[in-house]
């Protein structure tokens, strides 16, 4: 059965920052994830996958090696594969992220913020 997803309801159930949860899949390989962000994440890159960030609520800064991107609700950016980036949310920010199932949460970096795909697939 096809069912709708209420993002506001799903965001309301998230209780951790920087811990994305899968809310959908496209073609079985691309995942739609939601996350609440607050504070600084970690510099990282995804060698083989692009990553799309869509800000649903709040403000997100994404540091790149040569610039800073400032995103508000309703704005998005695609970070190409291989580009070092560091997301920062001074206040709580809600994002929808699209990426392949093969995309490691923190790329080749492993920190206490790293979440496995199994963790991200837990029901909300």
N, C-alpha and C positions, 0 to 999 in steps of 0.2 A: 504494500500500500504506500502511496506517495503522501507524505505529510508535510505541512509547512513548519518552518522553524521560526520561533519568535526570539530574535536576538536579544531584546531587552530582558526577557525572562531568563535566557541562558547566561547573560552577563551577570544578572542578579544572583545566580547560583555559584559564580566563581568566588573563591575565598583566598586565592593566592595571586600575587603579582608575578609576572614573567613566567607563568605556567600555562602555555596555550593548551586549548582543548579542541579537538576536532568536532565540527558541527555538520560537516558534509563532505562529499567526495564528487569529483567530476571526472568521468571516464575511468574511474577506478585508480587513477594515478595522481591526480591533483587534489590536494586537501584544502578545505576551507576551515580555518582555525580562528577561534576568538581568544583574546587574552586581555587581561587588565595589566597595565604597565604603570610602574611608579618607581622613580629613581633612575639609576644608570644601569644598563645591562652589561655588555662586555664587547670589546672589539672582536669581530669575527668575520669570516667570509664563508660562502658556500661555493666550493670549487666548480661544481657542475650544474647548479640550479639557480634560476632567478627566484626572487622573492618579492611578492607584492604586498604592500602595507596600505590599508584603507583605514583612516581614522574615523571612527563612529562617534566618539565623544572625547572632548578634551583637546590637548595639544601634544604633538610628538615632534621632537627634534631627532634627526638622524644625522650623526656626524659621519662624514666621509673623509678620506685622507686630504682632499683639497677643497672641501666646502662643507657647509651645514645646510641641511634641508629643514624647513619649518613647515609642519603640516597641521592644519586645523580640521575639525569635523567636516566630513564630506570631501576631503582631499586625499589623494593617494600617490604613491610612487612605486616604481618597479626598480629594485636593486638588481643589476645584472650579476650573473655568475662571476665569481672571482673578485668582486669588489669588497674591500674591507669596509665595514660599517659598524656603528655603535648607536643603538637607539637609546634615547633619554626622554623621560617624562617627569618633569618637575612636580606636577600634580597628577593624580590618577587619570589615566587615558585608556580608552577602550579601542581596540583595533581588531580588524578582520584581516587575516593574513592568508594568502594563497601561495601554495608551494607544492612541489612534488612530494610523494611519500618518502622518497629517498633523501630528502633534505634533513640533515642533522640539525637539531635545535640550535646549537652554538657552533656549527661548522666543525672545524678541526680543533677548536678550543673546548676544553672540558673544565667546567667550573661547578660550584655548588648550585648554580642556576640551571645547569643542563638537565633537560627532561627527555626521557626516552620516548620513542613513538608509542610504545605500549602505555606509558603514563598519559600521553596526550590523547589516546583513544578511549580512556576511561569515560564512561557515561557521565553526563552532567546531570 
